[in-house]
Amino acid sequence: MNNNDPSQPGSTVSRRTLLKLAGAGAIIGTVGYFGIRKGARLASVKHSLQMMGTIVNMVVCGDSEALCREAIGAATVRMEALSAMMSTYVADSPLSKLNRTGILVDAPRELIEVFTLSRELSELTNGAFDPTVLPLVGLYREMKKTGTLPDEKKVKEILPLVNYRHIVVEHGTTVRYLKPGTAVTLDGIAKGYIVDRGIEVLRDLGVSNAFIEAGGDLMVIGRRSDGRLWKIGIRNPRSDDLKNMDTIDLTDRAIATSGDYLQYFTDDKKNHHIINPLTGFSPVRTASSSILAPNVAKADGLATATMVMAPETSIALLESLPDCEGYLFDKELNRYQTSGFFN
């Protein structure tokens, strides 16, 4: 989830804005495949809207345009409800209440699921993924006002608050922070989880061919309306050339990308929205990480974690996971990939 203020989660945006934001994203679908395709074997409807502080793009293919639009509407309702639930910008959201009080009784099932997934990813990555980095992220956001890097002394004062082990789930319904001052952002996993739930709605309605993408995190099922696989472009983190990207054909798979160029606080991109939980500063080696996984929540979380880890360590971890692949750029544009990423 992107923590830009989603003040109008269901608002429509202009085509110019959509194209600008799509061009800034890490992964894009081929624009020519969107929209209603006359004469295609299946009807194909594209819908874009603002949600989770980003642009969500949806393509649904089915027997009729009416069916596609009905499915898009149902998926949108589900995704917007989850976005509000897990937002730190909605003052009365369950997550905001938890951050204020340190305890949330009778937490929504979906929030418990995300915290459980977060814990699994934190342990899998030895803490490279850690949702308790919110106090550190707040320091970097202040740079937009002050223009200066966070004080190293202040970073060290906050670091003891950053530890995923401070979060406990009790009795399957209550979330509690063990250390006062702990605060969580689910930006590194909730967006993926929400896309997964959108796909789940589509499948429940009988849709077997679709694409949902939110700020570079996406899931595709089935095929495009013309029967071809979905073609996904992976951007070079130091190039705006969207015509000569590496591409990958996908079906029934998720892919997510994190990068230092998506939200950065200094022009050299050395300071950006991804924080190393162990140091309190942005990672120094990796520029972008694209992860293939069975679901977007896992891909999203691993993309965040592998931005923090050294590229060699990331590749070794991903090679050990039978259902995941990775493709990384370091800041010198050296490329690292697992053996099965393009296979």
Secondary structure, DSSP 8 states (H G I E B T S, - for coil): ---S--SSTT----HHHHHHHHHHSSEEE-GGG-S--TTSSSEEEEEEEEETTEEEEEEEEES-HHHHHHHHHHHHHHHHHHHHHT-SSSTTSHHHHHHHHSEETT--HHHHHHHHHHHHHHHHTTTSS-GGGHHHHHHHHTHHHH-S---HHHHHHHGGG--GGGEEEETTTEEEESSTT-----TTTHHHHHHHHHHHHHHHTT--EEEEEETTEEEEES--TTS--EEEEE--TT----SS-EEEEESSEEEEEEETTTSBSSTTSSSBS---TTTSS--SSEEEEEEEESSHHHHHHHHHHHHHS-HHHHHHHHHT-TT-EEEEEETT--EEE-TTTT-
